[in-house]
Amino acid sequence: MSVTTTRIALATGAQLHQVGLGVYQSSPGVATRTAVTTALELGYRHVDTARIYGNEADVGAAIKASAVPRDQVFVTTKLWNDDHGYDAALRALDASLARLGLDYIDLYLIHWPVPGKRRDSWRALERAFADGRARAIGVSNYLAPHLRELLGQAKVVPHVNQIELTPFLQRRDTCALCREHGIVIEAYSPLTRGQRLGDPTVTAIARAAERTPAQVLLRWGIQHGFVVLPKSVHRERIAENAAVFDFTLDAAAMTRLDALEEGLATGWDPAGAP
Ligand SMILES: NC(=O)c1ccc[n+]([C@@H]2O[C@H](COP(=O)([O-])OP(=O)(O)OC[C@H]3O[C@@H](n4cnc5c(N)ncnc54)[C@H](OP(=O)(O)O)[C@@H]3O)[C@@H](O)[C@H]2O)c1
């Protein structure tokens, strides 16, 4: 089985697949290597990791061992909170590249809007972008106020903002600001970490579409123009989560899903971050 997917263009001109494999809480070692190997076999060409996930080495090893050329896989990793600051951020990127076994990263993100040093960290990412160690740079968990602060100082507008997004948490003001500035929006925890897969509206739409609730949530994100980053370590689910390009949710279904906003943050909520 292979995956048909659409691609989204970054401001850099790079194209990334709209479905990427997330590996947060994929255990380091064989579990992550198998998940990435499986995803590449099934046609995924986009993997989202982070230093704090502890599995960069496994992501890199699986890519290297695969038949897929490096330049056809889009790899993201992220700067963790204790690596902020200009020099520290550049050192952290080099350390991530070493663990991944790569000489450049397709996308390097500031993982959280840590107060104090995040401006210096952004200058470091701009430097990494200029020298080619990072082919694109961006942020994660930046809500509208964090983004406005960054846009006030940035020489390079972030190419991506990765935030938690589902019908149950839509961050409309942040998404509008991203669109205004050409920042590609990536939706993390797009399956609500399983917490709303049994929601009656989602399950009813899934039944009508002859799809699974997970596929409905992913399709909702895709039709809003987001990149979606579902995580699974199971082959059937990795396949299921990418089989979302041969059906469409009609306007009525999208409206019903859009009405599910409830401010559900399944992880830490950056709304509280100064
Ligand atoms: N930037 C950030 O701060 C941040 C934060 C959180 C996440 N992320 C990124 O986003 C990715 C996804 O987020 P997430 O891992 O928090 O949550 P998620 O993708 O919403 O949910 C993952 C959970 O759903 C299960 N699952 C996967 N596919 C399924 C399916 N088709 N049907 C039923 N259950 C399914 C997985 O279990 P199995 O693995 O057992 O299948 C896992 O327990 C992460 O891996 C990471 O790359 C980024």
The ligand as a Gaussian input file, in Angstrom:
#p B3LYP/6-31G(d) Opt

LIG

0 1
 N        5.687000      20.872000      19.204000
 C        5.152000      20.336000      20.281000
 O        5.216000      20.878000      21.390000
 C        4.440000      19.024000      20.156000
 C        3.665000      18.546000      21.214000
 C        2.997000      17.336000      21.054000
 C        3.132000      16.640000      19.864000
 N        3.923000      17.118000      18.843000
 C        4.109000      16.392000      17.571000
 O        2.862000      15.927000      17.093000
 C        2.886000      14.506000      17.015000
 C        1.521000      13.911000      17.316000
 O        1.041000      14.338000      18.564000
 P        0.776000      13.345000      19.785000
 O        1.711000      12.213000      19.701000
 O        0.794000      14.187000      21.009000
 O       -0.739000      12.916000      19.619000
 P       -1.721000      12.315000      18.472000
 O       -0.999000      12.084000      17.205000
 O       -2.916000      13.196000      18.500000
 O       -2.155000      10.945000      19.144000
 C       -1.274000       9.897000      19.298000
 C       -2.022000       8.776000      20.046000
 O       -3.079000       8.274000      19.222000
 C       -2.875000       6.877000      18.962000
 N       -3.252000       6.672000      17.557000
 C       -2.525000       6.924000      16.446000
 N       -3.216000       6.659000      15.331000
 C       -4.422000       6.209000      15.737000
 C       -5.570000       5.772000      15.026000
 N       -5.590000       5.761000      13.707000
 N       -6.647000       5.363000      15.744000
 C       -6.626000       5.389000      17.103000
 N       -5.555000       5.820000      17.829000
 C       -4.463000       6.222000      17.144000
 C       -1.419000       6.617000      19.232000
 O       -1.195000       5.311000      19.700000
 P       -0.190000       4.248000      19.007000
 O        1.153000       4.902000      18.807000
 O       -0.156000       3.171000      20.041000
 O       -0.840000       3.829000      17.723000
 C       -1.124000       7.622000      20.354000
 O       -1.550000       7.091000      21.610000
 C        3.950000      14.106000      18.019000
 O        4.411000      12.790000      17.829000
 C        4.993000      15.165000      17.772000
 O        5.726000      14.867000      16.589000
 C        4.572000      18.309000      18.980000

